[in-house]
Amino acid sequence: MNKTKMVILEHDAIIKHIGEQYFLIRASFDYSKKRLLQLTELGVEIVQFIKEARTIREVADTFSSYANAEAIEGYLSYLNENNYVIRWGGDDINAYVNLSSLQRDIWMEEHVPYGATIELTSRCNFRCVHCYLDNCHQTNDLPLDKIKLILDSLAKAGMMTIFLSGGEPLLRKDFKDIYVYAKKHGFLLMIFTNGYLLDDELLDLFLQYPPLEIDISLYGSNDAAYERVTGVKGAFTRIKNNIINYKKHGIFVSAKTPVLTIMKDDLSHMRDFAAEVDIPWRITFDITPTIDNISKDEYRLPAEQAMGLYKEFGDTYYADKGILLERIRKGGLIGRRRYACGMGKSSCFIDYRGYVSPCIETRHRGVSIFENDFDTVWKNIRDISYEQLSEKENYKCLSCDIACICKSCPAIRERYYGSPTIIKEQDCAFAKALKEIILQED
């Protein structure tokens, strides 16, 4: 290698520091296809050093006390070939990291902020029958400068992943500005959308700055089924064509379906559609009241019906059966808590007003990010959550051996019943049915 050759870091490379880990993120990389690699402290120093143009000899001499010239040259050669920085060790498979494992095993336990969902708008072009924002669709959006302030705060806190949500986030006329601004902060971005507004202009943007994932809410396998849920004619055909177009250009697209009473007979056709267009598809049974506590129970499946579908579509359900079985075998204990939810442990939710809470269901306990420093909010976010329920001797879930697999949410119970400690039979039914299935399949 020519030791007088100049090296310099790519202009869009940003070091992300999360907990005790360091990563280098490039806005132009497609992380749905490229594995994220980790930096050691030495790697961080070298990357920082080559933010300015340096000769190879200069780099080797500067770091000669850490590694010999040959190793330094090999490292810089790798950077040149891959336009990326990896952990010391070249192609060593140990250089690759699994973010999900880090989040579960380290960041959640150490209360390290990893990801945030930002509700960019409450507005939507659909009128879905089960929508939790049912009466909020005309609310004004936060201006762009306020969104940028939020992103600045999250970047400073070391956030890695941002989920851009709504309402329908693509309704914002400044969505592209928000997206690029976030990418240039080094965030890995996921977009939660109904898929209707995906177009060629957005495709060009995503090809230049690839998202980690575009996650589409799927409500049927044909136009008529879609209209029953969304109130929009021809929506399925348009969304199908959008998915095919984006897939053709290499954008990673997935789909999820909240199972409603009016669509349960269409699920097998939706699975066939997902296979046809070659996208991951999953189902959930999380139908909740609106944020102003209007019930959506008429669209929520009874536990027995839901579990029947769980058996049939278990390969698409979001919960890993092995994890659930392990929890049951341990007698329901999950660390020092007696419920499975990890809200506020390494992620948070920011609503369309700029209020921060542990998750979407605790939004009524949110604190304004514009009136409070985010670091302070994060340190106190557990006070907004329901960990204190573990200290209440009369809390029913403390004596329940299936609380560890239960989806009954204290935040929803507080909003709906007036107290998080009020637990009704219907709240437990799903977990009881799920336990039977898990043990039967063991």
N, C-alpha and C positions, 0 to 999 in steps of 0.2 A: 504494500500500500504506500502511496506517495505521502510521506510524512508532512509535506508542506501543503497538502490539499486542505481546503477549508471545509469545516463542517458547521452546521447551524440547525437548530431545532426547527421543525415545521411550524409555520406561523400560527396554526390553529391548535397547537398542542398545549394542554393545560394539566398541571399536576393536581390531582384530587387527593386530599388527606382526610381519611375517614377513620376515626378511632386511632389505631396504631398502624394502619395500612396506608400505603401510597400507591396511586395508580396514575397512568398517563392517559388522558382522553383526547381524541381528535374528533372535532365536529364532523369531519367528512367521512369518518369510518362507519360502516354498517355493522353495528355490534350484534345484530341478529345473526350474522354470519361469521364475524371475527371474534375470537375469544379475547376477553379482557385479561391483560397481563399486569403483573404487580411489580413495583419497584422496591428494592432495598434502600436503605438510607444512602448507601454509596451511589446507587443508581439515581436517586433524587439529586445528589450533589452534581453528578455528571450532567444530568439533564438541565439543571439550573445553569451550569457552567456554559453549555453550548446554546443557551438562549441568545447569546451573542456569537458572531462568527469567530471560530477558533481554528487553528491548524491542528492536525492530528498529533504532531509532536508536542504542541502546547498542552493538549489534553493529557497525553501520556505523561509528560513531565509533571503536570499539576497533581496527578493522582498516582504518581510512582510509589508513594509510600503505602498505597493500598493494594496495588496489583502491578505486575510487570508490563512492559511496553507491548509485548505480544498479546497479552490478555486485553489490554485497553484497545489495541488496534482491532482485535477480533470483535469486541463489543461495538465499536463504531462501525465496523463493516456490516454487522447485523442490522444496525440502525439504518444504514444506507440502503440495504437490500429490501428492508421491510417497511421503511418509513414509520418506525414504531420503536418504543422502548420496552424491553422485557427485563425480568428479574435476572440477576447475575447467574449464568449457567446456560446460556444459549438455548438450545432446543430441548433442554431438560423439561420433561412433562410437569415437574414440580413447579415450573414457572407459572403454569396456568392456575387460575383461581376460580372457584365456584362462589359467586356472590350470594346465592341463596344459603349456602352452608355458612359463610361468614356472617350473614345476617342472623341466621337461626342460632348458631353456636357461640358467636362472640358479641356482635353488635347489640342484639336484643338484651343479652344479659348485662352488658356494660352500659346500656342506655345511650348508645351512640346514634345520632340522627343519620339515617341512611336514605330514606325516601319520603316523598310528600305527594299527596294528591291535591291538585289545585283546581277548584271548580271555577273555570274561567267565566262562566255565565250560567244563569238559571234559565235563559231562553232556549227554546227548542222548536224545530220545524215539525216535530211529531207531537201528537197528543195521546200518548200511550195510556191505556186504561189503568195501569198499575203504578204510574209515575209518582215517586215520593216528593217531587217538586210541583205537584199538580197545580197549586194556586200561586206559583211564583214566577210564571213564565214571562211576565212583563217587567220584571225588575231591571233597573238600569245596571249596566256592567261597570266594573271598576275601570277607570281610564288606563291607558297604556303605561303612563309613568308610575302609577301605583303598582301595576303588575310587575314592572321592572324592579321596583323597590322590594317586592316580595322575593323575586328571583335573586336579587343581590344579597338579601338576608340569608336565604337558603344556601347560596354558594359560599358565603362566609362561614356558615355553620358546618360546611363539609358535606352537604347532601350529594348523593350520587345519582339517584333515580327520581325523575319527576313524572307524574301521571297527569296529563292534561285532560280535564274532564269537563262536564257540564251538568245539566242542560246539554246542548250540542255545541262543543267548543268551536267547531268550524263555522258557526254563524258569525263569529266575531270578524269584522272587516280587517282588524289588525292582527288576526291569528298568525299570519306569516311573520310579522315583526316580532311577536312574542316567541314564536318557535325558534327563529334564528338567534334571537337574543339569548334564549335558554341554551341552545346548542353551543354558542360561543362561550358560555360559562362552563362548558364541559359536562353538562348533565346528559345522562342517558334518558331518552324521552320515550314514553309510551302515550298513545292517544286513544282515549275512550270515545268512540263515536258511533252514530247509527249508520254511517257509511254512505248516506244519501248525497252528501255534498262533496265527496271525493271527486276531483276532476283533474284534467291534464295539467293545469297550472300548479296545483298542489303536488302533483306527481313530480314535476320538474324540481320543485323545492325539495321533496323527499329524496330524490335521486342525488341531489347535491349535498344534502345534510340528512342522511338516513335516520329514521326513527328506529328505536329498538323493536317496536311492535305497534301495529295499528289493530286495536281490539274492537271488533264490531259487535253490537248487540243484535242478535238474529231472532226475529219474531215469527218466522214462518217459512214455508217452502214454496209459496206461490203468492201471487198478488192479493188474492181474496183473503187468505189467512193473515197476511200482513195488514191489510186494511182493517180487519176486525180489531187488531191490537193498537195500531198506530193512527188510524183514521185517515191515512194517506193512500190514494189510489196509485197503482203502478210502482209502488216503492220497492218491492222485491226484485222486479226485473232490473230496475236501475241499479240497485245495490249489487246484485249478482254481476252485472256487467262491470261495475267498478272494481269488484274483487278480482275478477278475471284479468282486467287490465293491469291492476297493480301487481298481481302475482306474476304476470308475464314480464314485468319490468324488474322483478326481483325484490319487491318490497314484502317484508314479512307481515302477513295478515293472519289474525286469529278471529274466532267468534265465540260468543257465549250466549246462552239462552236462559233467562229466568223463567222457570216452568210455571205457566199459568193454567188455570182450570180450562180456559177456552182454547188452549193450544196443545194439550197433552197428547192428543191423538195424532198430532202432526210431527212428533219428535223423530220417529224413524225416518220420515222423509227429509227432515232437517239434517239428520246424520248422513243420509245418502248424498244430500247436496254438498255438505262439507267435504265428504270423500271425493265427490266429483270435481270440486274446485281445488282440492288438495290443501285444505287449511285445518289447523287444530280447532276442535269444537268441544265445548264443555257445557254442562248444565248446572244450574244452582236452583235452590228452592227458597231463596231469600226474598220473600215478598213482604214488605214492611209498610207500616202506616206512613202517611205523608208527614212532612215536617211540622205541620199544624195539627197532627194527630187524627186525621181522617182515616178510618179503617179501609184497608184494601183486602179484607179477609175473603171477600167473595171470589177473589182471583187466586187465593192461596190454597194449595192442595192439602187435604187432610193427611195426617202422618202415614196412614196405611197406604194410600194411593202413591204418595211420594216415595215410600220405601219400595213399592212395587216397581216404580220407574228407576229407582236407585239400583235395584237388582239388574234390570234390563239394560240400563245405560251406565253401569258402574264404571266402565272404562273411561267415560267422559266426565265423571263427577270430579270436582276439584279436590276432594279429600282423599288422601292416601290411606288405604285400608290397613296397611302394615303399621302405620303410625297410630291409627285409632286402636288397633288390637294391642299394641304395646302399652298404650295409655290405660286400657281396661285392665290388663294384667297387672299393672302397677297399683291397682286399686284407686285409680282416679287422681293420683297425685301428679301435679305438674309444677315442679319446683315448690315454691311456698304458696302458690295460688291454687284455687280450686275451680278454675274455669280455664278454658282453652284459649281465650282471646288474648292476643298479644298487642292490643291497641296501646299506642303511646310508648312502646318499648323501643322501637327504632324507626318509626314512621309517624306521620301525622296527616291531618286533613285541614285544608284551608278553604273556606267556603267563598261564595261569590261576593261577600262583603269584606273579605279579608280577615275573618275570624279563624283562629287556630284552635283545633281540638284534637284529641287522640285519634278519632275516626269520624266517619260520616254520621254515625248514629249519635255521637256525643256533641253534635254541633250546637245544641242548645246550651252547652257549657263553655262555648268558645270564648277566646280572648283576642281582642283586636291586635293584629301584628303591627298596626300603625301607631298604637298607643303604648306598646310594650316592646322592649328589645327581645328579639327572637331567642337569644341564648337564655334569657330569664324565663321566657315562656316554656322553653324546652325543659329547663331544670325543674319547673313546677308542673309539668304537664300531667304527671301522675296524680296530682291533686284534683285534676279535672276528671280523671278516670274513676274506676270503681274498685281499685285495689283495696281500699279501706273496708270493702265488704268482707274481706278475708279476716278482719278483726272482729266482726260482729258474731257473737256466740249463737244468736238465734237465726242466723242466715241459713235458710234451708239447704242451699247448695253445699254448705260445708260438710254435711253428713251424707252427701249423695256420691255414690261410686261411679256415676256416669257423667258427672259435671264436666269431666275432661273432654267429652265428645259432644257436649250439648251446644246447640246454636242459640239457645234462649239468651237474649241480650239484655243486660240490666239497664242500658240506656233506653231501649225501646220500652221496657217495663216501666221505667220512671216516667217517660212521656205519656204512655198509654194508660197506666194504672194509677199514676201519681207517686209511686215509690219503686225503687229498684229491688226492694226486698219482697214485694208482692209477686208470688209465683203461682200460676194457675196450671191446671192439668194439661191444657193444650200446649203450654210452654215446654213441658217435659215429654210430651208424646213422641216427638221426632227422635229424641235421643234414645228413648226406650226401644223404639222400633229399630233404630240403627244398631243398637247393641245386639239385638237378636240376630240380625243379618250378619254382623261381623263375627259373632261366635259360631253361627251355623257354618260359615265359610272357612273357619279355622281348621 
